[in-house]
């Protein structure tokens, strides 16, 4: 599988340690890049924001 380098944007293989174009470390291999991580973060952020708003509205004035 091929992915884009996060630093230079060139297409690289997902099983190499460094980008052959710019020498940057490949985060896809070292960190175990997960599909759907952005969506999970967005859901967490929305739920946390809603909970904060509800608690703020329920506090005595």
Protein Blocks (a to p, Z undefined) as FASTA:
>chain_A
ZZddfklopacdfkbfbdfklopacfklmnopaehklmmmmmmmmmmmmmmmmmmmmpcZ
Z
